[in-house]
Amino acid sequence: MKAPTSLVVGLALLLALPTAAVADTTFGGDPSLSANATTADGLSGGNGAPLGCSFGAPYPQIGPPTTRPPDNQTCTWFWQSPSAGDIVPFGNAGGSGTITSVTLPAMPNPGPMQVVVFTGTTVLPQGAAPGQTDFACCKVKAISASFTVPANQLATVPLSLSVAGQPAPATAGDTSNADIVGISMLGPDGTSMPLHFTGDTNDSDLLYYPARSVTDAFYEQYGNTTEYQVLARYTLSTGGGTTPTPLPVGAPSPAAVSPTKGLKLTAKRLTLAAKGGALALGTATNPPTASTTQTLTGVLSSKKHAKAVVLGRGTTKVKSGKRATLTVTLSKAARAALAKHRTLTVKETIVAKGPNGSRGTTTKTLKLSQAKAKKTKKK
């Protein structure tokens, strides 16, 4: 069984590194990115097209988040790109060591997971062109105990998993085994997956349905897709160096910052200019606020039991690294009532959206008044 071309290229690049790992190091994905997929309903908590774990054969080509595999179950993923990924980086000379920890991204609803060590085999065929190899994948070598990380936090989980890599094949007929690590998602439908959609077809993923739960000395069938990064960062200990300080459980992540944190709103009273219907509510800064929808509601009638109605609406987009003013445009009825009563009690509701699709809502009750028109001096 052959892996996708991009995975084979990535493996060849890693095996061609000039030196082996000689001290503790980290490798894998970037857990500071947003985890935007669940085992059931997909990206951004359901705002994108579904992507889930699927059990069945043939294994689906999922690709970008546009299709949903049937019969959501558990699954195991690992990731590879031309310059990084989940193949243990022993380099051209090979080596051995221990995976001592994995750092996972902030996820809103993490379920139980396991780290799985696979072994893949690279073969240099007879008569192969320079750089040409075949790659057979994968045997299940080892599986960690099940664990669950806290919600909405970067978390580092201690591990003790032995891994190894053989020297890269040099002559025709040579073979070389290399270990790869992946994450098994064991939670029910709706639990978070540590995946980030990159849209880059150079990102290759191998998928196993259901999640691998036992070791297996035989090569197992897998599915594959592209355009996702698995956000798991592993620490490899080979001795003779200083272990990097792991990210502590509970460290804040950009993915965990509420988009409402970028809002700076008027505290108690709103004032409408003497002329015009546009009303400024405050400002928003990106990050963490990429866009907002703002609404004012209130009662226009003095009659008892009068219902609240929408007085004004507005939307704002905030460019990355910029600040923007949040405004609403008052309705004609709202402007008339304000001119009559001079002050209205209003409820301000702002729905903020972050760059990664996360949402937050803030509400407050304010006094809205009409600015007095400036008197013009008589000549």
GUGUZA-656895 format. One line per field, with one value per residue (C-alpha): x, y, z; residue in three letters. Coordinates in nm, 4 decimals, decimal comma. Last residue first. Example, Ala and Ser with C-alpha at 12.3 -4.5 7.8 and 13.67 -1.06 7.14 Angstrom:
c1: [1,3670 / 1,2300]
c2: [-0,1060 / -0,4500]
c3: [0,7140 / 0,7800]
roro: [SER / ALA]
//
This chain:
c1: [-2,5056 / -2,7045 / -2,5037 / -2,5949 / -2,7166 / -2,5700 / -2,8258 / -2,8614 / -2,7372 / -3,0109 / -2,9913 / -2,9576 / -2,9303 / -2,7725 / -2,8526 / -2,5795 / -2,5206 / -2,2096 / -2,1903 / -1,8984 / -1,8185 / -1,5312 / -1,4833 / -1,1004 / -1,0657 / -1,3019 / -1,6701 / -1,8458 / -2,2207 / -2,3105 / -2,6376 / -2,7232 / -3,0493 / -3,1976 / -3,3501 / -3,4532 / -3,3801 / -3,4921 / -3,8557 / -3,9758 / -3,6518 / -3,5732 / -3,9126 / -3,8659 / -3,5149 / -3,6406 / -3,9295 / -3,6926 / -3,4709 / -3,1316 / -2,8184 / -2,5735 / -2,2014 / -1,8929 / -1,5700 / -1,2775 / -0,9291 / -0,6601 / -0,4078 / -0,6234 / -0,9058 / -1,2224 / -1,5598 / -1,8592 / -2,2337 / -2,5173 / -2,8704 / -3,1110 / -3,4244 / -3,5382 / -3,8598 / -3,9476 / -4,3105 / -4,5497 / -4,6907 / -4,8172 / -4,8186 / -4,5246 / -4,4345 / -4,0853 / -3,9607 / -3,6039 / -3,3642 / -3,0191 / -2,8318 / -2,4674 / -2,3139 / -1,9378 / -1,6323 / -1,2707 / -1,2340 / -0,9242 / -0,7180 / -0,8444 / -0,9650 / -1,3253 / -1,4498 / -1,7371 / -2,1128 / -2,1210 / -2,4722 / -2,5599 / -2,9031 / -2,8034 / -2,8209 / -2,7933 / -2,5462 / -2,6752 / -2,5358 / -2,4900 / -2,4599 / -2,3120 / -1,9822 / -1,9235 / -1,7601 / -1,4067 / -1,4371 / -1,1348 / -1,2059 / -1,5445 / -1,3588 / -1,2986 / -0,9380 / -0,9195 / -0,7794 / -0,5031 / -0,4103 / -0,3878 / -0,1778 / -0,4042 / -0,1857 / 0,1704 / 0,3567 / 0,6524 / 0,9986 / 1,2373 / 1,4418 / 1,8103 / 2,0402 / 2,2372 / 1,9390 / 1,7118 / 1,3905 / 1,1234 / 0,8588 / 0,5439 / 0,3236 / -0,0301 / -0,2370 / -0,3070 / -0,2855 / -0,5513 / -0,5452 / -0,5257 / -0,6992 / -0,6089 / -0,7722 / -0,5860 / -0,5432 / -0,3166 / 0,0310 / 0,0717 / 0,2326 / -0,0789 / -0,1091 / -0,4582 / -0,6953 / -0,6726 / -0,9523 / -1,2269 / -1,1554 / -0,7893 / -0,6799 / -0,3575 / -0,3187 / -0,1269 / -0,0653 / 0,0760 / -0,2839 / -0,2917 / -0,6453 / -0,5170 / -0,8087 / -0,6932 / -0,7403 / -0,7281 / -1,0790 / -1,3558 / -1,6408 / -1,9708 / -2,0237 / -1,8797 / -1,5155 / -1,2347 / -1,0180 / -0,6888 / -0,3871 / -0,0851 / 0,2847 / 0,5190 / 0,8068 / 1,0502 / 1,1591 / 1,4198 / 1,4542 / 1,7426 / 1,6768 / 1,8727 / 2,1365 / 2,1286 / 1,8132 / 1,7821 / 1,9195 / 1,6563 / 1,4148 / 1,3000 / 1,0235 / 0,9544 / 0,6427 / 0,6447 / 0,3907 / 0,3136 / 0,0151 / 0,0621 / -0,2519 / -0,3452 / -0,6776 / -1,0395 / -1,1546 / -0,9219 / -0,7459 / -0,8724 / -0,6471 / -0,6421 / -0,3222 / -0,0700 / -0,0631 / 0,2342 / 0,3533 / 0,0523 / 0,1938 / 0,1531 / 0,2196 / 0,4375 / 0,6533 / 0,8209 / 1,1291 / 1,2589 / 1,5328 / 1,7500 / 1,5519 / 1,4835 / 1,6394 / 1,5774 / 1,3444 / 1,4576 / 1,1997 / 1,0570 / 0,8646 / 0,6117 / 0,5796 / 0,2907 / 0,2894 / -0,0584 / -0,1376 / -0,4769 / -0,7831 / -1,0860 / -1,3092 / -1,2346 / -1,5255 / -1,4102 / -1,0588 / -0,7368 / -0,4552 / -0,2621 / 0,0897 / 0,2293 / 0,4859 / 0,7820 / 0,8130 / 1,1149 / 1,4311 / 1,5961 / 1,8213 / 1,8379 / 2,1406 / 1,9422 / 1,7257 / 1,5735 / 1,2723 / 0,9723 / 0,7214 / 0,4377 / 0,4800 / 0,7212 / 0,8883 / 0,7108 / 0,3903 / 0,2733 / -0,0219 / -0,1601 / -0,5191 / -0,7020 / -1,0805 / -1,3960 / -1,7458 / -1,9610 / -2,1753 / -2,1377 / -1,8535 / -1,9474 / -1,8471 / -1,7223 / -1,4512 / -1,1569 / -1,0451 / -1,2505 / -1,1291 / -1,3340 / -1,2021 / -1,3564 / -1,4617 / -1,6337 / -1,6159 / -1,6263 / -1,4866 / -1,6300 / -1,6200 / -1,9290 / -1,9435 / -1,8636 / -2,0606 / -2,1135 / -1,8843 / -1,6277 / -1,5717 / -1,7360 / -2,0538 / -1,9688 / -1,6152 / -1,5458 / -1,3338 / -1,1838 / -0,8861 / -0,7386 / -0,3616 / -0,1442 / -0,1092 / 0,1302 / 0,1828 / 0,4576 / 0,8078 / 0,9882 / 1,3455 / 1,5523 / 1,9091 / 2,1106 / 1,8472 / 2,0196 / 2,2126 / 2,1957 / 1,8177 / 1,7448 / 1,5002 / 1,2900 / 1,2851 / 1,1979 / 0,9102 / 0,7687 / 0,7946 / 0,6172 / 0,3431 / 0,3021 / 0,2721 / -0,0088 / 0,0968 / 0,1411 / 0,0000]
c2: [8,8452 / 8,6048 / 8,3374 / 7,9829 / 7,7611 / 7,4164 / 7,1385 / 6,9446 / 6,5903 / 6,3293 / 6,0764 / 5,6997 / 5,5542 / 5,2122 / 4,8492 / 4,5944 / 4,2890 / 4,0994 / 3,8002 / 3,5797 / 3,3751 / 3,1612 / 3,1531 / 3,1470 / 3,5209 / 3,5969 / 3,6857 / 3,9394 / 3,9525 / 4,2880 / 4,3538 / 4,7001 / 4,7355 / 5,0841 / 5,3307 / 5,6405 / 6,0093 / 6,3306 / 6,2128 / 6,3638 / 6,3719 / 6,0223 / 5,8938 / 6,0415 / 5,8968 / 5,5544 / 5,5668 / 5,6585 / 5,3630 / 5,4169 / 5,3193 / 5,1345 / 5,1931 / 5,0074 / 5,1952 / 4,9957 / 4,9042 / 4,7349 / 4,4521 / 4,2215 / 4,4166 / 4,4709 / 4,4158 / 4,5954 / 4,5354 / 4,7633 / 4,7678 / 5,0167 / 5,0581 / 4,6955 / 4,6662 / 4,6234 / 4,5576 / 4,8005 / 4,6562 / 4,9987 / 5,2662 / 5,5037 / 5,3755 / 5,3492 / 5,0548 / 4,9428 / 4,7413 / 4,8258 / 4,5744 / 4,5147 / 4,2536 / 4,2275 / 4,1234 / 4,0139 / 4,0627 / 3,9091 / 4,0403 / 4,2599 / 4,5625 / 4,6758 / 5,0290 / 5,2033 / 5,2391 / 5,5127 / 5,6155 / 5,6858 / 5,8482 / 6,2022 / 6,5475 / 6,6442 / 6,3651 / 6,0673 / 6,0217 / 5,6893 / 5,6643 / 5,4191 / 5,2570 / 5,3264 / 5,0129 / 4,8853 / 4,5454 / 4,3239 / 4,0942 / 4,0119 / 3,7811 / 3,5441 / 3,4285 / 3,0476 / 3,0150 / 3,2584 / 3,0149 / 3,0725 / 2,8269 / 2,5945 / 2,2872 / 2,4069 / 2,4394 / 2,2074 / 2,3407 / 2,1987 / 1,9049 / 1,9879 / 1,7610 / 1,4388 / 1,2052 / 1,1173 / 1,2760 / 1,3629 / 1,6197 / 1,6113 / 1,8931 / 1,7935 / 2,0256 / 1,7830 / 1,9953 / 1,9599 / 2,0295 / 1,6682 / 1,3332 / 0,9703 / 0,6452 / 0,3573 / -0,0172 / -0,1785 / -0,3245 / -0,6209 / -0,6255 / -0,4767 / -0,2924 / -0,2363 / 0,0655 / 0,2167 / 0,4687 / 0,3414 / 0,4378 / 0,5194 / 0,8410 / 0,9485 / 1,3194 / 1,5181 / 1,8944 / 1,9891 / 2,0504 / 2,3660 / 2,4713 / 2,4914 / 2,3313 / 2,2857 / 1,9601 / 1,8795 / 1,7211 / 1,8458 / 1,6308 / 1,6532 / 1,2830 / 1,0696 / 1,0768 / 0,8410 / 1,0625 / 0,8827 / 1,1072 / 1,0153 / 0,9401 / 0,8114 / 0,5665 / 0,5005 / 0,1678 / 0,1543 / -0,0863 / -0,1468 / -0,3139 / -0,0606 / 0,1139 / 0,3884 / 0,3300 / 0,5851 / 0,4710 / 0,3173 / 0,5176 / 0,4532 / 0,5302 / 0,4353 / 0,5914 / 0,7513 / 1,0305 / 1,3493 / 1,5564 / 1,9256 / 2,1389 / 2,4568 / 2,5568 / 2,5930 / 2,2651 / 2,0652 / 1,7592 / 1,3996 / 1,0930 / 0,7295 / 0,5348 / 0,5448 / 0,3140 / 0,1303 / -0,0207 / -0,0070 / -0,1044 / 0,1361 / 0,2173 / 0,1091 / 0,3752 / 0,3371 / 0,5441 / 0,7568 / 1,0064 / 0,9145 / 0,6893 / 0,3385 / 0,0406 / -0,1893 / -0,0223 / 0,1872 / 0,0849 / 0,2998 / 0,1223 / 0,2818 / 0,2214 / 0,3721 / 0,5131 / 0,6067 / 0,8858 / 0,8452 / 1,0669 / 1,1156 / 1,4094 / 1,7774 / 2,0245 / 2,3827 / 2,2902 / 2,4754 / 2,2996 / 1,9862 / 1,9462 / 1,5911 / 1,4601 / 1,2263 / 1,0563 / 0,8367 / 0,7758 / 0,5875 / 0,6654 / 0,6977 / 0,8343 / 1,0269 / 1,2127 / 1,0996 / 1,3255 / 1,1173 / 1,1407 / 1,3682 / 1,6681 / 1,9243 / 2,0485 / 1,8721 / 1,8297 / 1,5332 / 1,4648 / 1,1858 / 1,0951 / 0,8221 / 0,7792 / 0,7229 / 0,6941 / 0,9035 / 0,6900 / 0,8591 / 1,0862 / 1,4545 / 1,6604 / 2,0160 / 2,0679 / 2,0231 / 1,6675 / 1,3804 / 1,0944 / 0,8250 / 0,4869 / 0,2147 / 0,0889 / 0,1964 / 0,3983 / 0,7765 / 1,0432 / 1,3831 / 1,6816 / 1,8926 / 2,2135 / 2,5279 / 2,7115 / 2,3879 / 2,4575 / 2,6400 / 2,3502 / 2,0150 / 1,8649 / 1,5219 / 1,4422 / 1,8126 / 2,0537 / 2,4008 / 2,3651 / 2,7143 / 2,7396 / 2,7590 / 2,3796 / 2,3957 / 2,0473 / 1,7891 / 1,8156 / 1,8978 / 1,8304 / 1,6637 / 1,6088 / 1,4402 / 1,4139 / 1,2775 / 1,4907 / 1,5674 / 1,5409 / 1,3042 / 1,0900 / 1,3987 / 1,5006 / 1,1487 / 1,1333 / 1,4628 / 1,3482 / 1,0225 / 1,2195 / 1,4492 / 1,1497 / 0,9918 / 0,6659 / 0,3378 / 0,0000]
c3: [1,2945 / 1,5024 / 1,6721 / 1,5864 / 1,8640 / 1,8707 / 1,8482 / 2,1674 / 2,1628 / 2,1835 / 2,4640 / 2,4950 / 2,8441 / 2,8593 / 2,9380 / 2,8615 / 2,6448 / 2,5340 / 2,3036 / 2,2014 / 1,8941 / 1,7652 / 1,3879 / 1,3933 / 1,3222 / 1,6141 / 1,5981 / 1,8218 / 1,8862 / 2,0396 / 2,2223 / 2,3574 / 2,5501 / 2,5423 / 2,7889 / 2,5960 / 2,6566 / 2,4779 / 2,4927 / 2,1622 / 1,9664 / 2,0932 / 1,9857 / 1,6364 / 1,6047 / 1,7086 / 1,4617 / 1,1765 / 1,2667 / 1,4233 / 1,2316 / 1,4519 / 1,4815 / 1,5979 / 1,5239 / 1,3863 / 1,5090 / 1,2989 / 1,3252 / 1,1130 / 0,9512 / 1,1543 / 0,9889 / 1,1396 / 1,1303 / 1,2416 / 1,3754 / 1,5313 / 1,7405 / 1,7412 / 1,9402 / 2,3065 / 2,3788 / 2,5496 / 2,8728 / 2,9859 / 2,7171 / 2,7016 / 2,3555 / 2,2118 / 2,4156 / 2,3520 / 2,1358 / 2,0034 / 1,7859 / 1,6963 / 1,4676 / 1,4967 / 1,2977 / 1,3428 / 1,7191 / 1,8814 / 1,7201 / 1,5694 / 1,7724 / 1,8267 / 1,9057 / 2,0859 / 2,0421 / 1,7760 / 1,6565 / 1,2930 / 1,2514 / 1,1497 / 1,3056 / 1,6704 / 1,7260 / 1,9189 / 2,2676 / 2,4414 / 2,8193 / 3,0654 / 2,9621 / 2,5947 / 2,4558 / 2,4072 / 2,2411 / 2,1690 / 2,4631 / 2,3024 / 2,0610 / 2,3542 / 2,3858 / 2,3744 / 2,0202 / 2,1077 / 2,3857 / 2,7603 / 2,9615 / 3,1611 / 3,1516 / 3,1310 / 2,7993 / 2,8274 / 2,9201 / 2,6631 / 2,7943 / 2,8083 / 2,6145 / 2,6269 / 2,6063 / 2,3135 / 2,4442 / 2,1877 / 2,2856 / 2,0738 / 1,9407 / 1,8400 / 1,6203 / 1,3347 / 1,0203 / 0,7524 / 0,3763 / 0,2554 / 0,2943 / 0,3455 / 0,4445 / 0,6033 / 0,5719 / 0,8286 / 0,7896 / 1,0219 / 1,3676 / 1,5284 / 1,8600 / 1,9992 / 2,0180 / 1,6691 / 1,6232 / 1,3883 / 1,1136 / 1,0483 / 0,8811 / 0,7111 / 0,6547 / 0,3952 / 0,4079 / 0,0669 / -0,0460 / 0,1693 / 0,2708 / 0,6287 / 0,8179 / 1,1780 / 1,3671 / 1,7407 / 1,7334 / 1,9599 / 2,0865 / 1,8993 / 1,8365 / 2,1144 / 2,2262 / 2,1249 / 1,9038 / 1,8393 / 1,7854 / 1,5747 / 1,6028 / 1,3327 / 1,3659 / 1,0832 / 0,9327 / 0,6575 / 0,3676 / 0,1287 / -0,2072 / -0,4082 / -0,1984 / 0,0637 / 0,2666 / 0,5502 / 0,8839 / 1,1112 / 1,3269 / 1,6811 / 1,9321 / 2,2937 / 2,4463 / 2,7922 / 2,8027 / 2,9992 / 2,8720 / 2,7932 / 2,7700 / 2,5856 / 2,7326 / 2,6219 / 2,7836 / 3,0069 / 2,8554 / 2,8511 / 2,8667 / 2,7487 / 2,8146 / 2,5332 / 2,2315 / 2,0794 / 1,7507 / 1,5161 / 1,1749 / 0,8837 / 0,6077 / 0,3166 / 0,1484 / -0,1882 / -0,2697 / -0,5565 / -0,4656 / -0,7642 / -1,0021 / -0,8809 / -1,0613 / -0,7651 / -0,5165 / -0,2163 / 0,0445 / 0,3258 / 0,6032 / 0,8381 / 1,2112 / 1,4078 / 1,7612 / 1,8879 / 2,1353 / 2,3013 / 2,3381 / 2,5633 / 2,4693 / 2,4227 / 2,4091 / 2,3492 / 2,2357 / 2,3206 / 2,1415 / 2,2432 / 2,3803 / 2,3804 / 2,6249 / 2,6815 / 2,3425 / 2,4060 / 2,2087 / 1,9260 / 1,6324 / 1,2568 / 1,0674 / 0,8033 / 1,0528 / 1,3800 / 1,3287 / 1,4507 / 1,1626 / 1,2847 / 1,0612 / 0,9249 / 0,6052 / 0,3166 / 0,5223 / 0,7320 / 0,9567 / 1,1756 / 1,2438 / 1,4408 / 1,4354 / 1,6415 / 1,4932 / 1,2623 / 1,0339 / 0,6963 / 0,5816 / 0,5518 / 0,2528 / 0,1943 / 0,4580 / 0,2179 / 0,1371 / 0,2750 / 0,0560 / 0,2255 / 0,3451 / 0,1347 / 0,3767 / 0,6949 / 1,0132 / 0,9925 / 1,2222 / 1,1391 / 0,9098 / 0,8620 / 0,6557 / 0,8512 / 1,1192 / 1,3172 / 1,6115 / 1,4003 / 1,1618 / 1,1826 / 1,3114 / 1,4415 / 1,5547 / 1,5879 / 1,3825 / 1,4265 / 1,6573 / 1,6259 / 1,5931 / 1,9074 / 1,8982 / 1,5991 / 1,4570 / 1,5023 / 1,6450 / 1,9688 / 2,0686 / 2,3378 / 2,2322 / 1,9574 / 1,6829 / 1,3771 / 1,1327 / 0,7610 / 0,7218 / 0,4329 / 0,6296 / 0,6939 / 0,3299 / 0,2151 / 0,4624 / 0,3373 / -0,0233 / 0,0637 / 0,2402 / -0,0597 / -0,2940 / -0,0914 / 0,0812 / -0,0989 / 0,0000]
roro: [LYS / LYS / LYS / THR / LYS / LYS / ALA / LYS / ALA / GLN / SER / LEU / LYS / LEU / THR / LYS / THR / THR / THR / GLY / ARG / SER / GLY / ASN / PRO / GLY / LYS / ALA / VAL / ILE / THR / GLU / LYS / VAL / THR / LEU / THR / ARG / HIS / LYS / ALA / LEU / ALA / ALA / ARG / ALA / ALA / LYS / SER / LEU / THR / VAL / THR / LEU / THR / ALA / ARG / LYS / GLY / SER / LYS / VAL / LYS / THR / THR / GLY / ARG / GLY / LEU / VAL / VAL / ALA / LYS / ALA / HIS / LYS / LYS / SER / SER / LEU / VAL / GLY / THR / LEU / THR / GLN / THR / THR / SER / ALA / THR / PRO / PRO / ASN / THR / ALA / THR / GLY / LEU / ALA / LEU / ALA / GLY / GLY / LYS / ALA / ALA / LEU / THR / LEU / ARG / LYS / ALA / THR / LEU / LYS / LEU / GLY / LYS / THR / PRO / SER / VAL / ALA / ALA / PRO / SER / PRO / ALA / GLY / VAL / PRO / LEU / PRO / THR / PRO / THR / THR / GLY / GLY / GLY / THR / SER / LEU / THR / TYR / ARG / ALA / LEU / VAL / GLN / TYR / GLU / THR / THR / ASN / GLY / TYR / GLN / GLU / TYR / PHE / ALA / ASP / THR / VAL / SER / ARG / ALA / PRO / TYR / TYR / LEU / LEU / ASP / SER / ASP / ASN / THR / ASP / GLY / THR / PHE / HIS / LEU / PRO / MET / SER / THR / GLY / ASP / PRO / GLY / LEU / MET / SER / ILE / GLY / VAL / ILE / ASP / ALA / ASN / SER / THR / ASP / GLY / ALA / THR / ALA / PRO / ALA / PRO / GLN / GLY / ALA / VAL / SER / LEU / SER / LEU / PRO / VAL / THR / ALA / LEU / GLN / ASN / ALA / PRO / VAL / THR / PHE / SER / ALA / SER / ILE / ALA / LYS / VAL / LYS / CYS / CYS / ALA / PHE / ASP / THR / GLN / GLY / PRO / ALA / ALA / GLY / GLN / PRO / LEU / VAL / THR / THR / GLY / THR / PHE / VAL / VAL / VAL / GLN / MET / PRO / GLY / PRO / ASN / PRO / MET / ALA / PRO / LEU / THR / VAL / SER / THR / ILE / THR / GLY / SER / GLY / GLY / ALA / ASN / GLY / PHE / PRO / VAL / ILE / ASP / GLY / ALA / SER / PRO / SER / GLN / TRP / PHE / TRP / THR / CYS / THR / GLN / ASN / ASP / PRO / PRO / ARG / THR / THR / PRO / PRO / GLY / ILE / GLN / PRO / TYR / PRO / ALA / GLY / PHE / SER / CYS / GLY / LEU / PRO / ALA / GLY / ASN / GLY / GLY / SER / LEU / GLY / ASP / ALA / THR / THR / ALA / ASN / ALA / SER / LEU / SER / PRO / ASP / GLY / GLY / PHE / THR / THR / ASP / ALA / VAL / ALA / ALA / THR / PRO / LEU / ALA / LEU / LEU / LEU / ALA / LEU / GLY / VAL / VAL / LEU / SER / THR / PRO / ALA / LYS / MET]
//
